[in-house]
Amino acid sequence: MANRMVLNETSYIGAGAIASIVDEAKGRGFKKALIVTDKDLVKFNVVSKVTSLLDNNGLAYEVFDHVKANPTVGIVKEGLKVFAECGADYLIAIGGGSPIDTTKAIGIISANPEYADVVSLEGAVNTPNKSVPIFAVPTTAGTAAEVTINYVITDEEKKRKFVCVDPHDIPIVAFVDSDMMSSMPKGLTASTGMDALTHAIEGYTTKAAWELTDTLHLKAIEIIARSLRSAVAGEPKGREDMALGQYVAGMGFSNVGLGIVHAMAHPLGAFYDTPHGIANAVILPYVMEYNAPATGDKFREIARAMGVEGVDGMTQEEYRKAAVEAVKKLSEDVGIPKTLREIGVKEEDLEDLANSAYADACAPGNPKDASVEDILNLYKSIY
């Protein structure tokens, strides 16, 4: 069986990358953009870094800034209406995973109106038409939504998140500019960074992993492990390295899937609006311990990439424990809470959370099959 890799047509990576938006828009003959973002990024003049480029080069645009964390079906439908009425021919997503995911849904449905209910996009859906062209400008170093074929939307009526996987939704151009991430507060830098680490570790151990994605994921783990602490401290080199590390992780996991860390994190966002990166970070080491027996010698390489010394002289039990402890230490050092109780999870909801996680699209990729009872027990152990 052949392994598929889907990536952006073009990517610009490094400080100042957004300057290339002008040449890309003009070179592709685009006339008007709908910028999809959130009010905070407008308020704190992050979006203006892009709009000033467009203004100075005579490129037309409108701004839709109603996106919120854990974007909903309702927000997508509102954005669809704005896009249809404003006469735009391409989309520019500016933000973290929420604006980029919202943009993907708008772009896909605009090109495939039979999915206008949004919820029918759940799961692996091969829509007949490519998305309206998307330029993606991430402002957080974590989700890698700019390079993935996945997006996550919340069904507010049913209080559940659903994952959409479609090769037609990937942005045609990604502009991974660390300068666009310079205003991230410490807490957001930490949580999105741990999200990126989760992507790399889950992608490396998922059932569909293969040599090329293994190479990407191990490099991503190495970059993130050495850079996240300094990025949280506000050091420019750390932020620039994190921008790269999270993108490399996205190149991999987008093409092989994830596991039950994400399956368990998604319901927390739907039930409590928990920031996705924090949910992943709290859950990750416990799921690593659960998965260890199904990972062969991969935890040795995770430990090595995390900077653990002497792994070649360790027993399997020792290097598996070392990998988990290295993840716990990084999480602690950047200020991530340790339990579900600390982030507002209610004990009486654990059974419903487990059922939702079991049905999540990420669950089948986990290296060790997990029943509803297994997932419930994991939630209880983290509580």
Secondary structure, 3 states (H helix, E strand, C coil): CCCCCCCCCEEEECCCHHHHHHHHHHHCCCCEEEEECEHHHHHCCCCHHHHHHHHHCCCEEEEECECCCCCEHHHHHHHHHHHHHHCCCEEEEEECHHHHHHHHHHHHHHHCHHHCCCHHHCEECCCCCCCCCEEEEECCCCCCHHHCCEEEEEECCCCEEEEEECHHHCCCEEEECHHHHCCCCHHHHHHHHHHHHHHHHHHHHCCCCCHHHHHHHHHHHHHHHHHHHHHHCCCHHHHHHHHHHHHHHHHHHHHHCCCHHHHHHHHHHHHHCCCHHHHHHHHHHHHHHHHHHHCCCHHHHHHHHCCCCCHHHCCHHHHHHHHHHHHHHHHHHCCCCCCCHHHCCCHHHHHHHHHHHHCCCCHHHCCCCCCHHHHHHHHHHHC
